[in-house]
Amino acid sequence: MEMSTLATNNSLWKNGSFVRLWCGTLFSAMADGAFFILLNWYIVNAMGSGAILGTTLICLSIPRLLFMLAGGVAADRLNRKWIMFSSLLVRGIILACFSLLMLQGNSDWFPVSLYVMAALFGTVDAFFWPARSSILPSLVSREQLSPANSLMELCHQISMVAGPVVTALLIGTVRYPIMFLILACTFFVGTLFILSLHSHAYSKDTTSESRASSYFKDILGGIRFTYSIPILALILTTSLFTNMMFSGPVNMIIPIHVNDLGWDGSAFSSLSTSLGVGMIVGGILTALCKGFRGKFMLLPVILGCMGVGISSYYFIEELSFGLVSHFLIGMALSMTNIPFITYIQSIVPANMLGRVMSLLSLMSVGFGPVSYALCSFLLAKHITTPGLLLFFGGIIFVSISLSLFFFRSFRNMEQHPNWKRPMVEEQQLPVTLSS
């Protein structure tokens, strides 16, 4: 088994198209992660406004949310290679133009240009990932698809560590406009790898009206199917509300809290790096524990530990303790996301899996803008402090996580026949071999 997996991975790295896609995705993910950290820190540190940060994150998130499904449709109708190339190219142009605007120093219109830049970036970014996910099966064989997806996930985890490290090296050494220009160049490098991909042209259906009708009908069918199964409805609803408690406090409030503590941008980047390392370690532990199969009752507890890590920021005064909290949050994130996604992939029929997974992605980001807006409002009205927001946000996160124990559908989720079948086969496999 291990030799077979090693041989498959080696053959993947000999696949030129896969390597180019992997490298293009790596540059895109690194630039994305570094851009998010740099944007947060620039607004908090240079502009000194939590309200502007919340509004900017809303402008970035809402277009991603609105155009996510449109990106999926485009990936089915157009050439996926050119969608990815265009997304990387346009994002680079957007950041390059924003960098030039910063160099001009026109402060009167700058907040508005910041919102416009964020909205355009979020819109274009929404088209990249559906195309990237759907082009992979055309580049590798069917038996290579699973390890190829694993390597693509490793690509994202590497970017979560490398992106903050690069940002930490840049902050304090070069000016903000130059930093945004460097990120623009990173996107341009990604376009070179995507441009060299060998892809097939996709024929367009001229009956666009019937395709649109079928598309919306499929979306409604996927929603009805998902919410007709109690455990799927519970997982998606939990994802929706835990994301609301995670997005605002972690993505928006922590950089503000870090600045209030007197830490610099390098400290904030170090925290983000610690989160990425924690996710890598959590993924390794999850693999060693076989995805917590048979131990799903631990998942609400692990989710609750993530909430405790968020709340702990109220008491943190030393960077070392913040790094530990971020590391544990990253571990818990991987140790819960991977089992739930694997479970959904195991119990959902293949002809419905794409719609269910897209709905899960939609739920995962659905309340992000609401969370940003709520946190921004509370800070702007001086109703609470960043530390208290983190404290109570973590408590609510813990309460939502532990409430899963009260649902019978969760307690019995591992009794699903499609989930039990692989375990039965694994138990019978050694007997078959020995006989």
C-alpha positions in Angstrom: 0.0 0.0 0.0 2.8 2.5 1.0 4.9 1.5 -2.0 1.9 2.0 -4.3 1.1 5.4 -2.8 4.8 6.4 -3.2 4.8 5.3 -6.8 1.6 7.3 -7.5 3.1 10.4 -6.0 6.3 10.1 -8.0 4.3 9.7 -11.2 2.3 12.8 -10.4 5.5 14.8 -10.0 6.5 13.6 -13.5 3.2 14.9 -14.9 4.2 18.3 -16.3 0.6 19.7 -16.4 0.0 18.7 -12.8 3.3 20.3 -11.6 2.4 23.5 -13.5 -1.1 23.6 -11.9 0.4 22.9 -8.5 3.0 25.7 -8.8 0.4 28.1 -10.2 -2.0 27.3 -7.3 0.9 27.7 -4.8 1.8 31.2 -6.1 -1.9 32.2 -6.1 -2.5 30.8 -2.6 0.7 32.4 -1.2 -0.2 35.8 -2.7 -3.8 35.5 -1.4 -2.7 34.7 2.1 -0.1 37.4 2.2 -2.5 39.9 0.7 -5.1 39.2 3.4 -2.6 39.6 6.2 -1.0 42.7 4.7 -4.4 44.4 4.0 -5.5 43.8 7.6 -2.3 45.1 9.1 -2.1 48.1 6.8 -5.6 49.2 7.8 -5.1 48.6 11.5 -1.6 50.0 11.8 -1.3 52.7 9.1 -4.9 53.9 9.0 -5.8 53.0 12.6 -9.5 52.3 11.9 -11.3 49.1 13.0 -14.4 50.4 11.2 -12.6 50.7 7.9 -11.2 47.2 8.4 -14.7 45.7 8.9 -16.1 47.5 5.9 -13.2 46.5 3.7 -13.6 42.8 4.7 -17.3 43.1 3.9 -16.5 44.5 0.5 -14.0 41.6 -0.1 -16.3 38.8 1.2 -19.7 39.7 -0.3 -18.5 39.5 -4.0 -16.9 36.2 -3.3 -20.1 35.0 -1.8 -22.3 36.3 -4.7 -20.1 35.1 -7.5 -19.1 31.7 -6.1 -21.9 29.9 -7.9 -21.3 32.0 -11.1 -17.7 30.8 -10.9 -18.9 27.2 -10.9 -21.1 27.8 -13.9 -18.2 29.5 -15.8 -16.0 26.6 -15.1 -18.5 24.3 -16.7 -19.1 26.4 -19.8 -15.7 28.0 -20.6 -12.1 27.0 -20.9 -10.9 26.5 -17.3 -7.3 27.3 -18.1 -8.2 30.7 -19.3 -10.5 31.4 -16.4 -7.6 30.7 -14.0 -5.1 32.7 -16.1 -7.5 35.7 -16.3 -8.2 35.6 -12.6 -4.5 35.6 -11.7 -3.7 38.3 -14.2 -6.6 40.6 -13.2 -5.8 40.2 -9.5 -2.2 41.2 -10.2 -3.3 44.3 -12.2 -5.7 45.3 -9.4 -2.9 45.2 -6.8 -0.5 47.0 -9.1 -3.0 49.8 -9.7 -3.7 50.0 -6.0 0.0 50.3 -5.3 0.3 53.2 -7.7 -2.7 54.9 -6.1 -1.0 54.6 -2.7 2.1 56.2 -4.1 0.1 59.2 -5.2 -1.0 59.7 -1.6 -4.5 61.1 -2.2 -6.0 60.5 1.2 -9.4 62.1 0.4 -10.6 59.2 -1.9 -8.4 56.5 -0.4 -11.0 54.7 1.7 -13.4 54.5 -1.3 -10.6 53.2 -3.5 -9.8 50.7 -0.8 -13.4 49.4 -0.9 -13.4 49.3 -4.7 -10.1 47.4 -4.8 -11.4 44.8 -2.2 -14.7 44.3 -4.1 -12.9 43.8 -7.4 -10.4 41.4 -5.9 -13.1 39.3 -4.2 -15.1 39.2 -7.4 -12.2 38.0 -9.6 -11.0 35.6 -6.9 -14.4 33.8 -6.8 -13.8 32.5 -10.4 -10.4 30.9 -9.8 -11.1 28.1 -7.3 -14.0 26.4 -9.1 -12.0 26.3 -12.3 -8.9 25.0 -10.4 -11.0 22.2 -8.7 -12.7 21.1 -11.9 -9.6 21.1 -14.2 -7.7 18.6 -12.1 -9.5 15.5 -13.3 -8.6 16.4 -16.9 -4.9 16.5 -16.0 -4.4 13.3 -14.0 -5.8 9.7 -14.3 -8.7 8.5 -12.2 -6.5 6.5 -9.8 -4.2 9.5 -9.3 -7.1 11.9 -8.5 -7.1 11.2 -4.7 -3.4 11.7 -4.1 -3.5 14.7 -6.5 -6.1 16.3 -4.3 -4.0 15.6 -1.2 -1.0 17.3 -2.8 -3.2 20.3 -3.7 -4.3 20.5 -0.1 -0.7 20.4 1.0 -0.1 23.3 -1.4 -2.6 25.4 0.5 -1.1 24.5 3.9 2.3 25.4 2.7 1.0 28.8 1.5 -0.6 29.4 4.9 2.9 29.1 6.5 5.0 30.7 3.7 2.6 33.6 3.0 2.8 35.0 6.6 6.5 34.5 6.7 7.0 36.5 3.5 4.7 39.2 4.9 6.7 39.3 8.2 9.9 39.8 6.2 8.4 42.6 4.2 6.6 44.5 7.0 9.0 47.0 8.5 11.6 46.7 5.7 9.8 48.1 2.7 6.9 50.6 2.2 3.4 49.4 1.9 3.0 50.3 -1.9 6.1 48.3 -2.7 4.7 45.3 -0.7 1.4 45.4 -2.7 3.4 45.6 -5.9 5.5 42.5 -4.9 2.2 40.6 -4.3 1.1 41.7 -7.8 4.3 40.3 -9.3 3.6 37.0 -7.4 0.2 36.7 -9.2 2.0 37.5 -12.5 4.4 34.6 -11.9 1.4 32.3 -11.2 0.0 33.2 -14.7 3.2 31.9 -16.3 2.6 28.4 -14.9 -1.1 28.4 -15.8 -0.4 29.7 -19.3 1.8 26.7 -19.9 -0.9 24.2 -19.1 -2.1 21.9 -21.9 -5.9 21.9 -21.6 -8.8 21.0 -23.9 -11.1 23.5 -25.4 -14.7 23.4 -24.0 -17.6 23.6 -26.4 -20.2 26.1 -25.5 -23.9 25.3 -25.6 -25.9 27.8 -27.6 -29.1 27.1 -25.8 -28.1 29.3 -22.9 -31.7 29.8 -21.6 -32.2 26.0 -21.2 -28.8 25.7 -19.5 -29.6 28.5 -17.1 -32.9 26.9 -16.3 -31.3 23.5 -15.7 -28.6 25.1 -13.6 -31.0 26.8 -11.1 -33.1 23.6 -11.0 -30.0 21.6 -10.1 -29.2 24.1 -7.3 -32.7 23.8 -5.8 -32.5 20.0 -6.1 -29.2 20.0 -4.2 -30.6 22.2 -1.5 -33.7 20.0 -1.1 -31.5 16.8 -1.0 -29.1 18.2 1.6 -31.8 19.4 4.0 -33.8 16.2 3.6 -30.9 14.4 5.4 -30.8 15.5 9.1 -27.1 15.0 9.6 -26.2 16.9 6.5 -28.5 19.8 7.5 -26.9 19.7 11.0 -23.3 19.8 9.7 -24.1 22.7 7.3 -26.0 24.7 9.9 -23.2 24.2 12.4 -20.7 25.3 9.8 -22.7 28.4 9.1 -22.8 29.6 12.8 -19.4 28.5 13.9 -18.0 30.4 10.9 -19.8 33.5 12.0 -18.1 33.2 15.4 -14.7 32.5 13.7 -14.6 35.0 10.9 -15.1 38.3 12.7 -13.1 37.5 16.0 -10.2 35.8 14.3 -9.8 37.5 11.0 -10.8 41.1 12.0 -10.5 41.5 15.8 -7.2 39.7 16.4 -5.2 42.1 14.3 -6.8 45.0 16.1 -6.2 43.3 19.5 -2.5 42.7 18.5 -2.1 46.3 17.6 -3.7 47.4 21.0 -1.2 45.2 22.8 1.6 47.1 21.1 2.9 44.2 19.0 4.2 44.9 15.5 3.3 43.5 12.1 5.9 40.8 12.3 4.2 39.5 15.5 0.8 39.4 13.6 2.5 37.5 10.7 4.1 35.1 13.2 0.6 34.4 14.6 -0.7 33.6 11.1 2.3 31.3 10.5 1.6 29.5 13.8 -2.0 28.9 12.6 -0.7 27.4 9.4 1.8 25.1 11.2 -1.0 24.0 13.5 -3.2 23.1 10.5 -0.4 21.0 9.0 0.2 19.2 12.4 -3.6 18.7 12.8 -3.8 17.2 9.3 -1.0 14.8 10.1 -2.6 13.8 13.4 -6.0 13.3 11.7 -4.4 11.0 9.2 -2.6 9.0 11.9 -6.0 8.7 13.7 -7.6 7.5 10.5 -9.9 10.5 10.3 -11.2 9.8 13.9 -13.4 7.0 12.4 -15.4 5.5 15.2 -14.5 8.5 17.5 -16.7 11.2 16.1 -17.9 12.0 19.6 -14.5 13.7 20.1 -15.2 16.3 17.3 -17.5 18.6 19.3 -14.9 18.6 22.1 -12.1 19.5 19.6 -14.3 22.3 18.2 -14.9 23.5 21.7 -11.1 23.7 22.2 -10.9 26.0 19.2 -13.4 28.3 21.0 -11.4 28.2 24.2 -8.3 29.2 22.1 -10.3 32.2 20.7 -11.4 33.3 24.2 -7.9 32.9 25.6 -6.8 36.0 23.7 -8.6 38.1 26.3 -6.0 37.0 28.8 -2.9 37.0 26.6 -0.2 39.5 27.1 2.8 37.7 25.8 3.4 36.8 22.2 4.5 33.2 23.1 1.1 32.4 24.5 -0.6 33.9 21.4 1.5 31.6 19.2 0.4 28.6 21.3 -3.2 29.6 21.0 -3.0 30.1 17.2 -1.2 26.8 16.9 -4.0 25.0 18.8 -6.7 26.7 16.8 -5.1 25.6 13.6 -4.8 22.0 14.8 -8.5 21.9 15.9 -9.4 23.4 12.5 -7.8 20.6 10.5 -8.9 17.9 13.0 -12.6 18.8 12.5 -12.7 19.9 8.9 -11.1 16.8 7.4 -13.4 14.2 9.2 -16.6 16.1 8.4 -15.6 16.6 4.7 -14.6 12.9 4.5 -17.9 11.9 6.0 -19.9 13.9 3.5 -17.9 12.5 0.6 -18.6 9.0 1.9 -22.4 9.2 2.4 -23.5 11.4 -0.4 -24.1 9.8 -3.8 -21.6 10.8 -6.5 -24.2 12.5 -8.6 -25.1 14.9 -5.7 -21.7 15.4 -4.2 -20.7 18.5 -6.1 -23.8 20.4 -5.2 -23.6 19.4 -1.5 -19.9 20.4 -1.3 -20.6 23.7 -3.0 -23.4 24.3 -0.6 -21.0 23.5 2.3 -18.6 26.1 0.9 -21.3 28.6 0.7 -22.3 28.0 4.3 -18.7 28.3 5.4 -18.5 31.8 4.1 -22.1 32.8 4.3 -22.1 34.6 7.6 -18.6 36.0 7.2 -19.8 39.5 6.1 -22.5 39.5 8.8 -19.8 38.7 11.4 -17.5 41.5 10.0 -20.4 44.0 10.1 -21.4 43.1 13.6 -17.9 43.3 15.0 -17.4 46.6 13.1 -20.6 48.1 14.6 -19.8 47.0 18.1 -16.3 48.6 17.9 -17.5 51.8 16.2 -20.2 52.4 18.8 -17.7 51.6 21.6 -20.0 49.0 23.0 -17.2 46.6 23.7 -13.5 46.1 23.3 -11.6 43.8 20.9 -10.5 41.6 23.9 -14.1 41.2 25.1 -15.3 40.4 21.6 -12.8 37.6 21.4 -13.7 36.3 24.9 -17.5 36.2 24.3 -17.1 35.0 20.6 -15.1 32.1 21.9 -17.7 31.2 24.5 -20.5 31.2 21.9 -18.3 29.1 19.6 -17.9 26.5 22.5 -21.6 26.5 23.2 -22.5 25.9 19.5 -19.9 23.1 19.3 -21.0 21.2 22.4 -24.7 21.5 21.4 -24.1 18.9 18.8 -24.3 16.2 21.6 -28.0 17.1 22.0 -28.9 16.0 18.4 -29.6 12.3 17.8 -28.7 12.6 14.2 -25.1 13.5 15.3 -24.8 10.8 18.0 -25.9 8.2 15.4 -24.0 9.7 12.4 -21.5 6.8 12.2 -24.3 4.3 11.9 -25.0 5.4 8.3 -24.6 2.4 6.0 -22.4 4.2 3.5 -20.1 5.3 6.3 -19.9 1.8 8.0 -19.2 0.0 4.7 -15.5 1.0 4.3 -14.9 0.1 8.0 -16.4 -3.4 7.5 -14.3 -3.9 4.4 -11.1 -2.8 6.3 -11.9 -5.3 9.1 -12.4 -8.1 6.7 -9.4 -7.4 4.5 -6.7 -9.0 6.8 -8.8 -12.1 7.1 -9.1 -12.4 3.3 -5.4 -11.9 2.9 -4.4 -14.4 5.5 -6.7 -17.1 4.0 
